[in-house]
Amino acid sequence: MRIQRIRWIFIAIIMTSLGFAQWIQAEDRRTDVPNGFFNMVVGFTSVSNTNVTISGNKASWVGLSGNDFSVDLKEMKQQNNIWGGFALGYWFKQAPLSFGISGAMDFYPAIISEQTKQNVSYVVEGKPGTFTSFTKYRTRVTQIVPAFNIIVGLPLKFVRVYAGGGPGIFYSLYSFTVKNSAGKELGQVTAMDTKIGLNAFAGAEFFITRRVSAFVEGKYSQVNDLTFQPDKSDPLVAGRIVRDEYDSIKTQRAGVGISIHF
């Protein structure tokens, strides 16, 4: 349900933006704003469910006997949260159709809260088995995403409708809560992975003055095949090889912001 709500917000932003194009005539387009711009944005994010594979060289990490192991967790739920970012860009052309580029930096968390799954498959030393139930403790991935975007827009009298997208470098900082067999929290282990992913967005900016505008924006981001392997020297890892592998982190975001034109 939460993902659907964010998607409806995203669609509403696009439909509202297109609506302005129907009732504001083309000859009223505002094209006297400066070409350079700096954006600041905050908003809400929804992270799609993801599949996680836990693997390593000592099955004692997941309460089993043996060496090489893997545990497959399907459809792990991730929490709603907030996000923020900024962008610096330039419009090469203002009218009749705007065309520009921007460099952006976004920050947001992807958090798997503690949850218990039923009938979870595992493999130890090549032999399959099934946990009746398996609890995945809280995991946090903080995404720091510098991105390069191409943007197109339609300038109107006091509004510019726009859309764009491009590649991003997803710096993913991982932390995992470790507990003992009695459920006592022992601390956290950390790791990092970096992959190239995709950003796409659409929105509308509303001119307050020729140098200041407010905007609403819907954004989608996706990065695949993330692997997090904490350092074996961490006392909580105790010399073992353990890793969490995410098949993807997909986010749907809605935000509001201020743009300074220069």
C-alpha positions, 0 to 999 in steps of 0.5 A: 500500500505504501508503495502505491501511495508514493506512485499515485503521488508521482502520477499526480505530480505529472498530471498536475504539471501537464494540466498547466500546459493546457490552460496557460497559452504558449505566448505567455511563456516566461523565458527571462529567467537566468540559465543557471540554477541551484535546487534544494529538495526534501521529501518522503521516500518509499523503498520497494521490497527486496530479496536478500541472500545471506551467505558465508563460510561458517553456518554458525552465523545463522545458527546452523552447523557446517561451513559454506552456507546461504539463506534466501530471504524473499520480499523483505519489507523496507521502511518509509523514510525521508530524503533530501538533496541538491542539484546544480544545473544549466539551461542551454535553451529556454524556449520554445522547449527548454533543454539543460543538464544538471549534477545532483546529489541525493541522500536517503536511507533504505532500512529493512526493519527486523522481521521474521519470514516463514519457510526460508530456504537455506543451503549448507555445504551443498545440502538444502534445507528450510527454516520454519521461521527465520528472523532478519535483524535490522539492516540499514543502507544509506544511499549517497548518490551523485548523478548526472541528468539530462533535462527537458522542460516546457516554459509557461508564464509562471511555470516550467514543466520538466522531466529528466534522468540519467546515471548515478553512482550509488555509494551504499553504506551498510550497517547490520545489527548483531544479536546473540542467541538470547536476543541481546543486541551486541552491536553493529557491523558495517560495509560498503558497496558502490554501483552505477544505477539510474535516476528518473524524475518529473515535476513543475517549478513555479516562479516566485520571481525571475531568480527564485522558484518553488518546485514539486518533484517525483523521482525514481531510483534503482540500483541492482546487485549490491553486495555487503561484506563486513571486514573479518577483523571486526570482533563481531564477525570474528574472522568469518566471511559473511555477506548480504546480497541485495538484488536491488534497491528501488525507491519512489520519492516525492519532494518539494524544494526551492530553486535559485536561478543565476 
